[in-house]
């Protein structure tokens, strides 16, 4: 009898041990995982481009939170939020910080270097809103609301948003379409207006302000669309905050028609339900421009080279344009105003008409893009739904 009891006890202990072991090795529960792809742009800049003005810089071989660790990532988002309600760019929200790094980020909270560039601020608000839907921690809701108030306060009277707010004394004061800055804000406000469940905590008063801001923003987008030779085309990366005309950004980003940025504007306009006549005309004209400006028979080839040190990063590759009759359509990032020819430049703002003329350091820039194909692919369904018979 004692042997049977001993055997039974051993079996019970083994069962308990196995259940504990299984609990430790079973796959992660991804039910509450929230997409962190909106943080990619800033994270990429943090890891790949050294910025001396950053409050902290990354340390190699340090761990990152898994996408399933929503609370830890959300706490990081809270950590980086500045006292004015906005966020700085070019940090990884999934990076596990050291004690010293954390202290530096906290000490920088009074700084006003807050932005919409590189998908910043509106992506943080959206993430906090989604986390609050799962984890009812009032800190996440309050931070998201402060972020929304920051976005509302940053809008120009004409409906546009600058790249940075408070305003800096440089090109970032322009209305910014680069890196989805203005359209990213507009998409967030559109989600709130359309009652996306993760924004259910937004109160009536704020919703009324958001609707007004959205309508002004849409009007601004339509007014910024560039007209060439009497026809509407696309948009520039930056537009003057007063005249709404195409404006220069960085030295190598000259006033021009920018097809990469225009793609995201078109896709945003296509997402609007029951579009007005003005929105329909804008989309039709922009799609026509995208189709007319495509380039056939070439592709960009990247190849390995000896290391080349630049002020921002170490380059180990170079790029060249090669002929390829089987290549898919490609677009230049910039098209010259007036001539509508592909446009290239350098840090001295010289004009070139081929990428080969650009110096080695600036050839690393994305002078060509395939992004406009997304707008062309989306157009048939949109056209059938809203402008049947008018192509």
N, C-alpha and C positions, 0 to 999 in steps of 0.2 A: 504493500500500500504506500509506504514511504517513497519507494522508487517511482511509483506512478505519479505521486504528488510532485516529486522533484522534476520528473519529465514534463509534467503539465506546466509547472512554473517556468521551466526553461523555455518551453514553446511560447508561453505568454510574453515573456521578456523579449524573445526574438521577434514576436509580432509587433510589440511596441517599438523596438529598435528599428525594424524595417520601415514602420510607418513614419518614424521621425526622419530616417535617412531619406525616404522618398520625398518627404516634405521639403527637405533641404535641396534636392537635386531636380525636382519637377520643374518644367518650363515656367518662365515668368508669366504672370497674369497680365496680358496686354489689354484687358478690358478698359482700363482707365488711361491708356497711353494717348497722349496728345501730340499731334504732328509738330515737330520743331523745325521743319524745313524753312519756315519764314525767317529763322535766325541765321540761315546759312550764309547770306551775303556778308553780314557783319563778322561772323565767325571766320569766314574765309579770309577777310582782310586782316583779322587779328593774327592769324597763324602765318599768312603768306607775305604780308607787307609790314615792315617795321615802321612804327610811327613814334617818334621821340616824345610827342605831346600826349601820348596815352598815359592815363593814370597808372596803369599796370601793363606789362607786356607778358606774353605767355612764356612759360618755362617748359622746355622740351621734356617729353616722356612723362607728362603728368596725366592722371586719370580724368575721365569725363563722366558725368552722370549718364545713365542709360535713359532712353526716351520714356521708359516706363516709370522713372523716378520723378513723377510730376510735381510732387511737393517740394523736393529739393531744387528742381529747376525753377519753380515759381518763387521760391525764397531767394534764389539768385536774381530773378527779375526784380523783386522788391529791393534787393540790395543795391542794384545799379540805378534805380529810379532817383532822379535828382529832386531837390526840394521844390522846384517849380512845376513838377509833375511830368516832365519829359525824360527822355533817356539819351545818353551819349551813344555814338556808333562804334562799331569795330571791336566788340568784345563777344566772347562765346558764353552764352547763357548756360551751357552744359558743362563748362569748365569747373572743376573742383578746386577752389582757391585755397591758398595757404592762409594762415592766420595773418601774416604780414600783408598779403594782398587784400584781404578782407578789410583790414584797418585802413588801408589807403583808399579803397573804394568808398568807405563810409566817410572818410575825411573830405572826399571830393563832392559830397552831396550838395553843398551850397553853390558849386560852380554852375554856370549857365550855358555850358557848351552842349546844348540839346538840339536834336535834329530829327528829320524824317528821311535823311539820306541812308542808303544801304538798307532799306526796309526797316528802319528804326522807328520806335515809339508806337506806331499803330499795330505792329506785330506783337509788341509786348502787351499792349492793352488786350488784344484778342486772346493771347495765351492766358493771361490772368482771368479773363472772363470765362474761358473754358474750364480752367482749374476750379474756379469758384462754383461752377455748376456741379462739380464732383465733390470738392472739399469745401464745406461751408465755413470757411475761415474769412471773417469780415475784412481782414487785412487785404485780401486779394480784391474784393469788391471795391473797397475804398481807394486802393491804388489805381484800379482801372478807371474809376470815376474821376480821380484827379488827373489821370492821363487824358481822358476825354475833354476835361475842362482846359487843359493845356493846348490841345489841338484846336479847340474852338477859339481860344485867345490868339492863336498864331495866324489865323486867316486874315488876308487882306480884305479891305472893303469891296474890292472888285471880284472876290471869290477865290483868288489864288492862294497857294501856300508857298512860302519860301523854303529853302533847304534847311536853314537853321532858324531857331527862335529861342531867345531874343535875337534880333537881327545882328549880323556881323557886317563889317565894312568891306565887303568884297562881293564877288559875283553870286554868292549864296543868297543874297537878298532877292534874286530873280525868282519868278514863279518857276518851280522845278518839276519837270517830268522825268528827269534822269533817275535811273534805278527805281522807277515806280513810286516816286515820292508822293506826288499829288494824287495819282490814281490809287495808290495804296490807301491813303486817307479816305478818298471817296468811296472805295469799296467797303471800308470799315463802316462808314456812315450809312451806306446802302444796306448793309447787313442789319444795322440797328433799326432803320426805317422799316425794313421788311420783317421785323420781329423774329430774327433768329433767336432760338431759345436760350443760347448762352449769354444773350444780352438782355434777358428779361428783367434784370435788376435796375436797368436804366430808367430813371423816373420821368414823368410826363414833362416836367419843365425842361429837362435836358433834351428830350426827344423833340420838342418844338424848336429849340435852338439848332439841333442837328439837321432838321428838315430844311430850315432856312439856309443853313450853311451849305447843305448839299445842293440846293437849287442854285445858289450863287456860284458854287464851284462848277456845276455843269455849264452854266452860262459862260463862265470864264474859259472853260475848255473849248467851247464852240468858237468863242471870239479869238482864241489863240491860233486856231487852225490857219496855216500859212496859205495865202493866195498868190499864185504865180501865173502871170499872163492871163489874168481873169478867171483862173480855175483854182478851186480848193485842192490842196495836196495833203501834207502831213503836219507834224509839229516839230519844234526844235527841242533840244534838251532843256534849255532855259529860255524864258521869255521875260522881257523887261516888265517890272512890277507896275509900271505906270502906262506905258504905251502898248504893252502886250506883244510887241514885236520880237522876233527872234534875237537872242542875245548871246554874247560870248560867255563861256564858262571858264574852264581852265585854258591855259595858253594854247593848247592843241585842239580845243573844242570850239571851233569857230561858228558864228551864226550860220545855220544851214537847216536843211530838212533832214531830220534824224529818224531813220526808219526803224531802228530798234525800239526807241521810245514810243514812236507812233504806233507800233504794233500793240503795245499794252493799252494805249488810249483807245484804239479801235475795238479791242476785245472788251474793254470796260463799257464803251458805248453800246456794243452789241448785247451786253448783259441787261440793259435797261428794258423793263417790261413796258409794252405799249409806248414805244418811242415817239416823240414829237416829230413833226415834219422837219424841224431843224436838225435833230439827231439823225434821222434817216438820210437827209442830204449829206451830212457830214460823213457818215459811214460810207455811203456810195462813192463820194469823191475820194475819200482816203483809200478805199479798196482799189479804185481805178488807178490812183497814184502808185500804190504798191505793185500792182500788176505791170504798169508801164515801166517802173524803175528796176525790175528784176534784171539780173545779169546772167547770161547763159555761157557755158563753155569754159568756165574756170573754177578752180577750187584753191583753197589756201592750204599749203603743206607746211607742217611743222617738222623741224629736223634738229638733231642734237648738235651742239657746238661746244667748244671749249668754254669754261665758266667765264662769265662777264659780270663784274660787280657794278651795280648801279647804286645810287643813294638810298633806294628803297628795298632792293632785293638782289639776290644773286640769280642771274639768268644762265640757264644751261641749254636753252633751245633758241632757235630763230624761226622766222616764218618767210615764206615766199609764195607768190601767186603762180600757179602752173595752169597750162591749158589742159582741158579735159572735156571732150565733147559729150561724155556720158555723165558729167557732174549735174547734180540737181540745181535748180535756181538758187542764186545767192544774191545778197544785197550789200551795198556799201553802207556803213553806219551813217555817213554824212553825204549829203548831196548839196552842191554849191547853189546858193540862191542866184537866180537869174539864168545860169547856164544849165542847172540840174545835172551837172557832171559829178561823178564820185570825187570826193574831196578828202585830202589827207593833210596832216600838219605835224608840227614838232613843238618843242618847248619854247621856240622863238616865234611861234605863230606864223611861220612861213607856209604858203600854200603850195601843195603838191597835188598831182593828178594820178599818181601811182604809189602803191605802198613801198615799192623798191626805193623810192627817193627819201623815205623817212629814215632817220638814223636808227641804229640798232636798238637803243634803249626804248624808243617809242614804238618800234614794230611789235613789241610785246602787247600793245594795246589791241582791243578787239575792233579792228578796222572793217571787218566784214561780219555779216550775221545771216543766219538762216531763220531767225525768229519770225520775219514777216510771213513765212509760209503758214504759220499758225492762223493768222488772220484770213488768208486766202482759203484755208481749209474750213474755217468756221463760217465763211460767208454764205455758201449755198443754202444751208439750213436757215440762217437768219433772213436771207433774201426771200426764201419761200414763205417764211412765216409773216414777214412784215411788209414786203414790197413785191408781192407776187406779180410777175409780168413786167417789172421794172428792174433791169439788170444794168 
